[in-house]
């Protein structure tokens, strides 16, 4: 019975990561459509992101329930519960990103859109590196840390891109302060996806070092 519970938990955690990945994919597409002025396609992708965040939340709760009922030894149970929460944060951040665009509807000048696209794309890449590390955790644990290092490297690159773009925005004499602050908040919101991916990746690295899952 315990083995069946552990197998079910692994299946649910893998489903959770896959669902979060789909949410991040739609999040990226939503941002690209918004930046390109395709508002109808943006709305479709934004709603898909929100629906997938809800689905991921449901899968997380199902896995948590089995863990609370005694699957795994306490030392491994705590790590898995933490990983579920940290991975779920990525989907939450994707939802917050599309909500920012839906609610605030910021006007983004073409001079900034290209750089924002790069930040979005690299943020998605950080998640993909995390997903790669997560997969290795269950298949080839010795290869996990190389993938988690890729997440860390991507996160540093994203931080620099964010800082460089915000510096350009705040140095522009033609933009009002309120608009500059709105763009700053947007750029930071995008970066939260990679921040959360790094946090989840750090947990995967710790689990790989500890051993058995």
Secondary structure per residue as TSV (DSSP state, phi and psi in degrees):
chain	resnum	aa	ss	phi	psi
A	1	X	-	360.0	-42.4
A	2	X	H	-63.6	-40.8
A	3	X	H	-61.7	-39.7
A	4	X	H	-64.0	-39.8
A	5	X	H	-63.1	-44.2
A	6	X	H	-64.7	-40.6
A	7	X	H	-61.9	-42.1
A	8	X	H	-64.7	-40.3
A	9	X	H	-62.2	-45.0
A	10	X	H	-60.1	-42.2
A	11	X	H	-62.7	-41.8
A	12	X	H	-69.4	-39.5
A	13	X	H	-64.7	-40.5
A	14	X	H	-65.3	-40.0
A	15	X	H	-63.5	-38.1
A	16	X	H	-62.5	-46.9
A	17	X	H	-63.0	-40.9
A	18	X	H	-62.1	-41.7
A	19	X	H	-67.3	-42.0
A	20	X	H	-61.7	-39.6
A	21	X	H	-60.4	-40.2
A	22	X	H	-65.2	-39.3
A	23	X	H	-62.1	-41.8
A	24	X	H	-66.3	-37.7
A	25	X	H	-61.0	-46.1
A	26	X	H	-68.6	-33.9
A	27	X	H	-59.1	-46.6
A	28	X	H	-61.7	-47.5
A	29	X	H	-61.2	-40.4
A	30	X	H	-60.2	-45.7
A	31	X	H	-63.1	-43.5
A	32	X	H	-62.7	-44.3
A	33	X	H	-63.5	-40.2
A	34	X	H	-62.4	-47.2
A	35	X	H	-64.8	-27.2
A	36	X	T	-90.7	0.2
A	37	X	T	81.5	13.8
A	38	X	-	-91.1	77.9
A	39	X	H	-65.0	-36.2
A	40	X	H	-66.3	-46.4
A	41	X	H	-65.3	-34.9
A	42	X	H	-59.8	-48.2
A	43	X	H	-59.5	-40.8
A	44	X	H	-61.6	-47.9
A	45	X	H	-68.9	-36.2
A	46	X	H	-62.9	-45.2
A	47	X	H	-65.0	-36.6
A	48	X	H	-64.5	-39.3
A	49	X	H	-60.6	-46.0
A	50	X	H	-64.7	-42.0
A	51	X	H	-64.4	-39.9
A	52	X	H	-70.6	-32.8
A	53	X	H	-62.1	-42.0
A	54	X	H	-65.3	-40.2
A	55	X	H	-64.0	-44.2
A	56	X	H	-60.5	-38.9
A	57	X	H	-62.9	-38.9
A	58	X	H	-66.2	-41.7
A	59	X	H	-65.2	-41.8
A	60	X	H	-58.2	-46.1
A	61	X	H	-64.9	-37.0
A	62	X	H	-64.5	-43.9
A	63	X	H	-65.3	-40.9
A	64	X	H	-60.8	-40.5
A	65	X	H	-61.0	-43.8
A	66	X	H	-65.5	-39.7
A	67	X	H	-64.7	-41.5
A	68	X	H	-64.6	-25.6
A	69	X	T	-83.0	-0.3
A	70	X	T	117.5	6.5
A	71	X	-	-66.7	137.5
A	72	X	S	70.6	156.4
A	73	X	-	-69.9	153.0
A	74	X	H	-51.4	-38.8
A	75	X	H	-63.4	-37.8
A	76	X	H	-82.5	-32.5
A	77	X	H	-60.3	-43.1
A	78	X	H	-62.6	-42.2
A	79	X	H	-62.8	-42.6
A	80	X	H	-67.4	-39.0
A	81	X	H	-63.4	-41.9
A	82	X	H	-62.8	-44.4
A	83	X	H	-61.9	-41.3
A	84	X	H	-59.3	-45.5
A	85	X	H	-64.5	-45.2
A	86	X	H	-66.4	-38.9
A	87	X	H	-68.8	-38.8
A	88	X	H	-63.5	-30.9
A	89	X	H	-60.1	-30.4
A	90	X	H	-64.3	-45.2
A	91	X	H	-65.0	-38.5
A	92	X	H	-59.2	-43.2
A	93	X	H	-67.0	-36.5
A	94	X	H	-63.1	-43.1
A	95	X	H	-63.0	-43.2
A	96	X	H	-62.2	-34.5
A	97	X	H	-64.4	-47.9
A	98	X	H	-70.9	-31.1
A	99	X	H	-64.6	-37.5
A	100	X	H	-57.3	-47.1
A	101	X	H	-67.6	-41.7
A	102	X	H	-64.7	-41.7
A	103	X	H	-83.9	-47.1
A	104	X	H	-88.6	-23.3
A	105	X	-	46.3	56.0
A	106	X	-	-68.3	145.4
A	107	X	-	-85.8	120.6
A	108	X	-	-113.5	116.8
A	109	X	-	-65.0	147.7
A	110	X	H	-60.3	-25.7
A	111	X	H	-67.3	-20.0
A	112	X	H	-104.4	-22.1
A	113	X	H	-62.2	-37.3
A	114	X	H	-62.7	-43.6
A	115	X	H	-70.1	-34.9
A	116	X	H	-65.7	-38.8
A	117	X	H	-59.1	-41.1
A	118	X	H	-63.5	-41.5
A	119	X	H	-64.5	-42.1
A	120	X	H	-61.4	-47.2
A	121	X	H	-63.7	-41.9
A	122	X	H	-70.3	-30.6
A	123	X	H	-66.6	-40.7
A	124	X	H	-63.6	-38.6
A	125	X	H	-62.8	-37.7
A	126	X	H	-60.1	-41.6
A	127	X	H	-63.2	-41.8
A	128	X	H	-63.2	-35.4
A	129	X	H	-66.4	-40.3
A	130	X	H	-60.5	-45.8
A	131	X	H	-60.2	-39.2
A	132	X	H	-62.3	-43.9
A	133	X	H	-63.6	-42.0
A	134	X	H	-60.3	-44.0
A	135	X	H	-62.3	-41.5
A	136	X	H	-65.3	-28.6
A	137	X	H	-58.7	-33.9
A	138	X	H	-96.7	-12.1
A	139	X	H	-115.3	-49.5
A	140	X	-	-145.8	79.9
A	141	X	G	-55.3	-31.6
A	142	X	G	-64.0	-22.1
A	143	X	G	-92.8	-2.5
A	144	X	H	-64.0	-44.6
A	145	X	H	-64.9	-31.2
A	146	X	H	-64.3	-35.9
A	147	X	H	-72.0	-38.4
A	148	X	H	-66.7	-31.8
A	149	X	H	-65.9	-33.7
A	150	X	H	-64.7	-37.4
A	151	X	H	-62.0	-46.2
A	152	X	H	-61.7	-41.8
A	153	X	H	-64.6	-43.7
A	154	X	H	-62.2	-40.4
A	155	X	H	-63.3	-39.3
A	156	X	H	-65.0	-39.8
A	157	X	H	-63.9	-41.0
A	158	X	H	-65.3	-42.6
A	159	X	H	-57.0	-43.6
A	160	X	H	-66.4	-42.2
A	161	X	H	-61.5	-41.4
A	162	X	H	-62.8	-47.8
A	163	X	H	-62.0	-43.3
A	164	X	H	-62.8	-43.3
A	165	X	H	-69.0	-42.4
A	166	X	H	-65.1	-34.3
A	167	X	H	-63.2	-43.5
A	168	X	H	-61.8	-42.9
A	169	X	H	-63.8	-47.1
A	170	X	H	-74.3	-17.9
A	171	X	H	-87.9	-7.6
A	172	X	-	-74.5	118.9
A	173	X	T	-74.9	-15.3
A	174	X	T	-89.2	-9.4
A	175	X	S	-99.5	139.7
A	176	X	-	-73.0	156.9
A	177	X	H	-62.6	-40.6
A	178	X	H	-61.5	-41.4
A	179	X	H	-66.8	-41.7
A	180	X	H	-60.0	-42.0
A	181	X	H	-69.0	-34.9
A	182	X	H	-64.6	-43.9
A	183	X	H	-64.7	-38.1
A	184	X	H	-59.8	-46.3
A	185	X	H	-62.4	-38.5
A	186	X	H	-63.0	-46.5
A	187	X	H	-63.2	-40.8
A	188	X	H	-66.6	-37.5
A	189	X	H	-62.3	-41.2
A	190	X	H	-60.8	-43.6
A	191	X	H	-67.0	-18.0
A	192	X	H	-63.1	-29.7
A	193	X	H	-62.9	-44.5
A	194	X	H	-73.6	-34.0
A	195	X	H	-59.1	-48.0
A	196	X	H	-68.7	-33.3
A	197	X	H	-63.7	-39.2
A	198	X	H	-67.2	-40.5
A	199	X	H	-61.3	-43.7
A	200	X	H	-66.4	-37.2
A	201	X	H	-64.7	-39.0
A	202	X	H	-61.7	-38.5
A	203	X	H	-66.2	-41.7
A	204	X	H	-60.4	-42.6
A	205	X	H	-60.4	-43.1
A	206	X	H	-63.1	-42.0
A	207	X	H	-65.1	-36.7
A	208	X	H	-65.4	-38.4
A	209	X	H	-68.8	-39.5
A	210	X	H	-65.3	-37.7
A	211	X	-	113.2	-128.4
A	212	X	-	-45.8	136.7
A	213	X	-	-126.1	360.0
